[in-house]
Amino acid sequence: MTRPIEARISLVALSQNLSRVRDFAPNSRILSVIKADAYGHGLLPAAGALSSSNGFALLELNDALMLRRAGFGQSIVLLEGFFSPDELLPICENRIAVVIHCFEQIDMLESSMLPGKIDVFLKCNTGMNRLGFRPEALRFALARLQGSGRTGEVVLMTHFSTADKADGVADQMEIFGRAAAGLDLPRSLANSAALIRYPETHGDWVRPGIMLYGASPFPEVTASSLGLKPAMTLASRIIAVQEVRPGEGIGYEAIYRAEKTMRIGIVACGYADGYSRHAPNGTPVLVNGRMTGTLGRVSMDMLYVNLSEFPDAGIGSEVVLWGAGLPVEEVAKSSGTLSYELRCALAPRVPVSYY
Ligand SMILES: *Cc1c(COP(=O)(O)O)cnc(C)c1O
């Protein structure tokens, strides 16, 4: 017997979620975002399940090269582009596209010696204020890129800051529209939230991330109502049971005290596995398929669940921390974070199985 925690990843769910992207954006090419080890789902297995994507977007050149070596021939885009001139040769030789977001990158391109051209996603900062040229500088950046002789296809790109909120995308759409007016170039704007809610953002390339993994980008909308299937289930088992008397504390700092005699299950899953230490008392959890809540502070390797109503549960009972039967969004909401963060936090020590 080994420690019973496991992340189970459904490759079928990943490809079904990709079909949902196609339903929402039937006329756009799909750049599946597989950064952060495919949001914790494993780069190569996820890319395999998503192989009918027109392209992949991620951050690290090494990951892009790994995809090429594994035989993926579609577009690959580095979302932060390159950081130093020595990356340009492998980028060029492996036909990897780069986001260009600042003049320093254009300087590096201009002074490079390359055997071919590099495809570019030219990023406009329309209000996110993270990466990109200000709208009034976009044309100058484009002119320099096109004059450099180093660039192949150019796609105009921006990223939304509030596509998942009531503010929506209208302001940024208008700024982008003005910056790109008259430029006959392909466009890429939409993350999952914009792709689902604002068809006017679809353009030539959509960039779905979180929805591929089966989570809703909107706090108030469930994944299942969007036809998305959770791709990851984090499961473990009860490894000990404690009977606790009234007034006794549970765990570090005793943030929970029993009001009556209680039965507590100890689960082999803690914050070093990727479960949030900020999950408060009552964060939902499934034991043998039935909903109960966590109690006390999550510790590094274990957490506590209330078994008072579950006399049949005991050592060996299956616990689902999130996934099948328990949307990760609910666990995230209870923990004051986003499903994005929970997925990505999954620790390397958690064994992963695919089905
Ligand atoms: C992460 C990312 C995406 C995907 O966003 P989701 O909200 O997960 O769909 C799209 N575009 C860029 C530039 C990103 O960094």
The ligand as an ORCA input file, in Angstrom:
! r2SCAN-3c Opt
* xyz 0 1
  C      -3.724     32.090    -19.476
  C      -4.053     32.856    -20.697
  C      -5.193     32.525    -21.465
  C      -6.200     31.500    -21.021
  O      -7.049     32.069    -20.063
  P      -8.281     31.268    -19.403
  O      -8.937     32.279    -18.552
  O      -7.695     30.149    -18.616
  O      -9.118     30.790    -20.529
  C      -5.387     33.216    -22.649
  N      -4.528     34.175    -23.054
  C      -3.439     34.535    -22.343
  C      -2.557     35.617    -22.833
  C      -3.172     33.889    -21.139
  O      -2.099     34.255    -20.416
*
